[in-house]
Amino acid sequence: MDAKALQNLSPEQRQAIMMQAQQEANQQIMQDMMNRMTASCFKKCAGTSGDKLDSREQSCMAMCQDRYLDTRQQVQEALQKRQGMQH
């Protein structure tokens, strides 16, 4: 949608489009993060046990993913706190 078309929309329609674009961007960011987490944890945890993860590898994957998500949450909270201090 070009700028001229956006100008012809009501404020509510513009806001709806912006919200949809933000949701799509957030979904892409989350998908990228999940892909990086999976690749990183698989590289760290998967051995040569064949085509299935053994129980040790499964446990490693679960703990790795938990740490990755916990770290992401802490970073997000720190960024939100920092943004709040700037306003």
N, C-alpha and C positions, 0 to 999 in steps of 0.2 A: 504494500500500500504506500503510495507516494504522499508527500507533504500536503499537496493540494487536496487530495481525498480526505486526509485526516482533518483538515480545516473545516470540511463540510459536515463532519460528524458532531453530534452533541457531546458535551463534556462527559456524560455517562457512557456513551459509546467509546469515546477515547480511553476512558479509564478501564473499561472492560477489555479493550484491545491490549492496553498496557499490562493489565493483570494476567491476561492469557500469555503474552510474550514472556513475562516474568516467570510464570509457572513452567513454561516450556524450557526456559533457560535453567531453572532450578532442577528440572527433571534431567536435563543433559548433564549438568554438573554432578548430580547424584549418580547417574549412570557411569560417568567417567571415573568418579571416585570408587565405585564398586568394582569396576574393571581393574583399576590400579591396585586396589586392596587384594582382589582375588589373585592377580598375577604375582604380587609381592609375597603374599602368604604362601601361595603354591610353590614358588621358587624356594622359599625358606623351609617349607615343611615337607614337601613331597620328595620321597626317595626313589628307590628303584624297586618298589614292591610289586610292580606289575601294573595292571590296568585299573586297580582299585587301591584306595588309600587304606592302610592298616589302621588299627586303633590308635597307635601312637601318632601317626600322621594326622588322623582326624582330630585328635585332641589338640595337636599343635595348630592346626588350621583354625579351630574354634577359638583358641586363646589368642592367636595372632589377629583374627578378625575383631575380637573383643577389644584388644589393645588399640587397634587402628581406629575403631569407632569411638572409644573413650578419648583418645588423643584428639580426634576431630572435634568432639564435643567441647573439650577444654579450650581448643583454639577458637572455636566459634564463640564461646562464652567470653573469652578474653577480648576478642575483636568487638563484640557487642558492648562490653564494658568500656573499652577504649573509645568507641564511637559515642557513647553516652557522656563521657567526660569532655569530649570536644564540643558538644552542643551547649 
